[in-house]
Amino acid sequence: MSSRNGNSFALSINKDFERMSEELRVEFLLNPYSLGGRTCENLARHWSLKEWKAPEMKIAIVFEAGDVGQGKLRLSLIEKSGHIPPTFRPNRDTPCADGYIEPGFIPLQAAG
């Protein structure tokens, strides 16, 4: 049996990031994008445990592909166990080098 439930999280971290020391940024692989992504991952993980009460349930967390800081976010979430590994998808159809068109991930598209 599979279940699909979409949830989104948004936040503003600029002031918090500016107050962090350079040493802290380096130690935890932080830039504004990776800090925001780590925070969203934490919110999603806690939301799933609270709502579903099933720690073994697999959930996905999707970020827009190509943003500055994507590498730091990937490293910071993959190097520690217990985090949801990030998935990166384009927000619109994107041609690949081999001719394949990767479809845009609809939830990343702005309404308009």
C-alpha positions as CSV (number, residue, x, y, z in Angstrom):
1,M,0.0,0.0,0.0
2,S,1.4,3.4,-0.8
3,S,0.4,6.8,0.4
4,R,1.2,10.2,-1.1
5,N,0.9,13.4,0.8
6,G,2.5,16.7,-0.3
7,N,3.7,19.1,2.3
8,S,5.9,22.2,1.8
9,F,8.0,24.2,4.1
10,A,9.3,27.7,3.6
11,L,11.5,29.9,5.8
12,S,13.7,33.0,5.9
13,I,17.1,32.5,7.4
14,N,19.2,35.5,6.2
15,K,19.5,37.2,9.6
16,D,20.3,34.0,11.4
17,F,22.9,33.1,8.8
18,E,24.6,36.5,9.0
19,R,25.0,36.1,12.8
20,M,26.9,32.8,12.4
21,S,30.6,32.7,12.8
22,E,32.7,31.7,9.8
23,E,34.0,28.7,11.8
24,L,30.5,27.4,12.3
25,R,29.7,27.8,8.6
26,V,32.8,25.8,7.6
27,E,32.2,23.1,10.2
28,F,28.7,22.4,9.2
29,L,29.0,23.1,5.4
30,L,26.7,26.0,5.6
31,N,25.7,28.7,3.1
32,P,22.2,30.3,3.1
33,Y,20.9,27.5,0.7
34,S,22.2,24.6,2.7
35,L,21.1,26.1,6.0
36,G,17.6,26.6,4.7
37,G,17.6,23.1,3.2
38,R,18.8,21.5,6.4
39,T,16.1,23.4,8.3
40,C,13.4,22.2,5.9
41,E,14.7,18.7,6.1
42,N,14.5,18.8,9.9
43,L,10.9,20.2,9.8
44,A,9.8,17.5,7.3
45,R,11.4,14.7,9.3
46,H,9.7,15.9,12.5
47,W,6.4,16.4,10.7
48,S,6.4,12.9,9.3
49,L,7.2,11.4,12.7
50,K,4.4,13.4,14.4
51,E,1.8,12.9,11.7
52,W,2.5,9.3,10.7
53,K,4.1,7.9,13.8
54,A,6.0,5.5,11.6
55,P,9.8,6.1,11.6
56,E,10.4,3.4,9.0
57,M,8.2,5.2,6.4
58,K,10.2,6.5,3.5
59,I,9.6,10.1,2.5
60,A,11.3,12.3,-0.1
61,I,12.4,15.8,0.2
62,V,12.8,17.6,-3.1
63,F,14.8,20.8,-3.8
64,E,15.3,22.7,-7.1
65,A,18.3,21.5,-9.1
66,G,21.1,23.8,-9.8
67,D,20.8,26.2,-6.9
68,V,24.0,27.6,-5.4
69,G,24.8,25.5,-2.3
70,Q,23.3,22.3,-3.6
71,G,26.5,20.4,-3.1
72,K,26.9,21.5,0.5
73,L,23.3,20.6,1.2
74,R,23.7,17.1,-0.3
75,L,26.9,16.5,1.7
76,S,25.5,17.8,5.0
77,L,22.4,15.6,4.8
78,I,24.1,12.5,3.4
79,E,27.1,12.4,5.8
80,K,25.0,12.0,8.9
81,S,22.7,9.1,9.3
82,G,19.1,9.7,10.2
83,H,18.6,12.5,7.7
84,I,16.3,12.3,4.6
85,P,18.6,12.3,1.6
86,P,17.8,15.2,-0.7
87,T,16.5,14.8,-4.2
88,F,17.2,17.6,-6.7
89,R,14.8,18.2,-9.6
90,P,14.5,20.9,-12.2
91,N,11.5,23.3,-12.0
92,R,10.8,23.0,-15.7
93,D,11.5,20.5,-18.5
94,T,15.3,20.4,-19.0
95,P,17.1,18.8,-22.0
96,C,20.0,16.5,-20.9
97,A,23.2,15.9,-22.9
98,D,21.9,12.6,-24.2
99,G,18.8,14.1,-25.7
100,Y,16.5,13.0,-22.9
101,I,14.1,15.7,-21.5
102,E,13.9,15.6,-17.8
103,P,10.4,16.7,-16.9
104,G,10.0,19.7,-14.6
105,F,8.8,18.9,-11.1
106,I,5.5,20.7,-11.0
107,P,5.5,21.6,-7.2
108,L,8.7,23.7,-7.8
109,Q,6.9,25.8,-10.4
110,A,5.6,29.2,-9.4
111,A,1.9,29.8,-10.0
112,G,1.2,32.3,-12.6
